[in-house]
Amino acid sequence: MHTCSSSSHHGQPQRNKHKNTMRKMCPNFDREDALETVLEVPIPEEMFSGLGNNVALRWQNMATWMKAQTPDKWSSPIIAGRYNEMSFLLYIVGSPILPFQIQVDRAIQRAVKHSSIEASTAKYIVQQYIAATGGQPALNAVNSMCVVGHVRISGSEFHQGDENVKVRSNHDAGGFVLWQKNPDLWCFELLISGCKVIAGSNGKISWRQSSNQQRPICTGPPRTPRRFLQGLDPRATANLFIEAVCIGEKIINEEDCFILKVDTSQSTLEEQSGAKHEIIHHTIWGYFSQRSGLLVKFEDSRLLSLKTNKEDGDVFWETSMESVIEDYRYVDGVNVAHGGRTAFTVFRYGERSANHKRELVETWKLEEVDFNVSGLKPQFFMPPPPQ
């Protein structure tokens, strides 16, 4: 964490006026008489209160933690192990990226001529969703976005075989900031329990980096983070599911919903695969309320094969996710989900040892949503320089 705020580079946009439960300012640790500084990623009160029994001790502990974020400290086995654990959680839960680039059209229209009944039904459902989230003019009026929120992540350890997995009762709390500028520029910063990950797209490549990495990892062409599709970016959601097929109906939280399904094409899967891994399938489902037209659940399933040099054969990772989306509110005429809960299941199998399973749960809540933020320049979305 740095004491320089990303938001200070772009001015202070108008914020939603609802209760703020995030810490944004901290004392200057080098000079007591200096002005307070702005935290790069706001900290939820829940995380701050866990740093000590009183305010002075909490700030002292935070100062100690901040000064410990140096490369020489990462060589410690304890700290390195913690970072590896949190990096796994952050990449799987906090900042996963969808396997393809979503084209953000000015008008979300697709011809229904020559379409199957399932495909034409999906297009009709998407048009109802566009109307429910504010209508085409309101969505087209958005050219940039800034979101501040907090998360809680809890999870189990890896368990063997098919035994039941119990998620820990304790959890890790953190905060995040998400910037976006159409069409393919975005930057996501997540700070949780002393670990940080940054992910983004500069319009040409997608990248990500955690606190203990010297260099950002480039992950191919610009792609969309899953978080946009959890009720946050209706236009991206509509453009994703306009190519879907309707496969049936299901009741979700007492809501009758249509189910739309999107399968990643074989050519896209091959593009995303590499010399040491192969993406076998990646499928996405959206559940749209028949009553409100809104997206109330989002599912994602991916199977990845890792090639090994052993005679045991390949190792397979299967990640499935179910995200329930709630608390829709209008911001500048756009209906945005302000909260939700996501359950993840990670399977690892194919080794000579027993199969392993792990479950993770993330609960998130948005504190601030702002559209059309002035001052966002393309340079802001570039990968950070090597440390």
Sequence and secondary structure as in RCSB ss.txt:
>XXXX:A:sequence
MHTCSSSSHHGQPQRNKHKNTMRKMCPNFDREDALETVLEVPIPEEMFSGLGNNVALRWQNMATWMKAQTPDKWS
SPIIAGRYNEMSFLLYIVGSPILPFQIQVDRAIQRAVKHSSIEASTAKYIVQQYIAATGGQPALNAVNSMCVVGH
VRISGSEFHQGDENVKVRSNHDAGGFVLWQKNPDLWCFELLISGCKVIAGSNGKISWRQSSNQQRPICTGPPRTP
RRFLQGLDPRATANLFIEAVCIGEKIINEEDCFILKVDTSQSTLEEQSGAKHEIIHHTIWGYFSQRSGLLVKFED
SRLLSLKTNKEDGDVFWETSMESVIEDYRYVDGVNVAHGGRTAFTVFRYGERSANHKRELVETWKLEEVDFNVSG
LKPQFFMPPPPQ
>XXXX:A:secstr
  SS SGGGS       S   EEEEE  SS TTS  EEEEEEEEHHHHHTT SSHHHHHHHHHHHHHT SGGGGG
SHHHHHHHHHHHHHIIIIIS B SS     SS     TT  HHHHHHHHHHHHHHHHTT HHHHHT  EEEEEEE
EEEEE   EETT      SS EEEEEEEEEETTTEEEEEEEETTEEEEEEEESS EEEEETT SS EE SS   B
GGGGTTT HHHHHHHHTT EEEEEEEETTEEEEEEEEE  HHHHHHH  SSEEEEEEEEEEEEETTT  EEEEEE
EEEEEE  SSTT  EEEEEEEEEEEEEEEEETTEEEEEEEEEEEEEEEE SSS  EEEEEEEEEEEEEEEES TT
  GGGGS     
